[in-house]
């Protein structure tokens, strides 16, 4: 009981300090999420689940269904892992077939010029980390500006809120990131 009490006291002091901000780093020195002592912490409002998914797509293919606001990772035996996602808002939805061209952990973010014209208040560049809107992982789609990426706003999962990228909770994007490789096919159905 004593270690818990000490941990709780430390967290209370940090929270009460107002100006103090705890930073957490993984074994490689990259900024990571704080440990989740009390559960929750950004769980998806749409739980990841295995579903029946008969298809002709090969296992390892990612199918994004923007109308459903779901992403499917095709598995063997007519099944898929289904994830909740945030999709492009009206005017920013698109479809097509691409391949994952790169994968990055805690990616930095440079808003494209079109986005900066719409939102001049945005930073010109953000280093990777817990405050970065790309979240914990990003998978880049071909030579497009679009990505499948994490989010520090789990409440946006299941919503049409992005400028064309596909958002997942950090927990879900880490799971998908570990399951797919550069070169994997991504089918986006609008």
N, C-alpha and C positions, 0 to 999 in steps of 0.2 A: 504493500500500500504506500510505503514511503516514496519509492521511485515515481509513482503516479502523482503523488501530491507535489513532489518537486517539479515534475514536468508541467503540471497544471499551473503552479506558481510562476514558472518561467514564462509560459505562454500568456498568462494574465499580465505580467509585467510588460512583455513586449507589446501586447495589445493596448495596454493603457498608456504606453509611452507616446503613442500618436505619431511620433516622427520615426520611431524605429521600424525597420522593415527587415524581417529575417530573410536570408537568402540561403538556398540549399543547392548543393553541387553534387553531381554523381562522381564516380570513381575516376572519370577522365577530366574532371574539372569543369564540365558543362553545367550551366544552371539547370536545375530540375524542379519539379513540383515539391512542395513541402510534404512531409509524411502525413498521411491521413489517419489521425489517432481516433477519430470519432465516426469514421465511415463517411459515406456520401462523397462530398468533395468533387462534384462535377459529373456525377453519373448521368448517363443519357436518359432523357425522358422516354426514349424508345429503346427498350432493351435489345441487345444483340441476341440473336437466336438462330438455331439451325432449322431450316425449313425444307420441305420438298420443293424441288425446282427443276423439273424436267426441261432440258434444253439441249441444243446441239453444240453449244459453246464448250470448249475444252476446259477441264479443271484448271484453276488458276486465273481464269478470265474474270475481270470485274465488270459487272453490268450495273450501270447507274440508271435508275428509273426516276426521272425528275418529277413526273406526275405523282408517283407514290411517295416521293421523298425518302427513297430507300436505295441502298447500295447492296448488291449481292456479290459475294465471292463464290464462284462456281466451284463445287467440290465433286468428287466422284459419286457414283450411285444415285444420280438424280437429286442431289441435295445442294444446298448453298448456305453460307452464313449470311444472314440478313442484318444490316446495320441501319439505324436511323441517320439521316443526313440533313443538313441545311442546303438549300439549292439557290440558284439565281432568282432574284426577284423579277417581276414583269419587265420585259425588255432585255433581260440578261441571260435568259435560258438558251441553251444551244444543244445540238446533238452531233454525233459523229463517232468515229472510231479512231483511237490513238493508242499509243503504247506508253508505258511509264518510261520516261527518258532519264529520270534521276530521282534519287531518294535522299532526303536530308533530315537529320535529327536537329531539333531546335533551330530551324532555319531563320535566317535574317529576312527582312521584308523591306522591299523598296516599292512603294505604290507606283503603278504605271501612270504615265502622263495623263491619260484619259480620266483616271480616277482622281488625280490631283486637280484637274480642271473642275470636276464636280465637287470635290471636297478639298479646297485649298487649306483647310485647317489641319489636314493630316501631316504627320512627320514625313520628311523626305526619305528617311531610312530608319529602320529599327533593328537593333541587334537581336539575335535569337534569345528567347527566355520566356518566362512565365507570363509576362505582360504582352508579348508579341501576338498579334491576331492570327498568325499561322499556327500557333500552338506548338505541341511537342514534336510533331513529325509532318513532313510534306512529301508528297509524291507528285512529281511534275509530269504533265500530260503533253508529250511530244514537244513541238516547238511553240505551243500556245502559251498564253499567259496564265492558263488555268492550272489548278492543282486540286488534289484531294488533300486536305490538311486538317489539323486539329483546330481546336477553338477554346478560348478561355471564357466562352459564353455558352455553356451547355443548354441554356434555355432557348437558344436559336435552332436547336436540332428539331427537324420536322417543319421548319418554317422556310419561306422564300425570302431570303434576306441578303444574299451575297451579290457580288458583281460578276458571277459566273462560276466561281470556284465551288467545290463541294466540301462542306464543313462536317466534321465529326467531333465527338468529344475526344479529349486527349486520350482517355482510356481506350476508346474504340480505334482511334487512328494508330495507336501503338500496336494494337492487336493486328490490324490489317497490314501495317508496315512490316511486321515480323513474318507475315505469311506470303507476301508477294515479292517478286524480284523485278529489277530493271528489265524492261522488255515485255512485261506482262501486258496483254491486250486489255484495253478499257473501252467498253461500248457504252455510249451515252445516248439513252433514249429520251427524247423530249416529249 
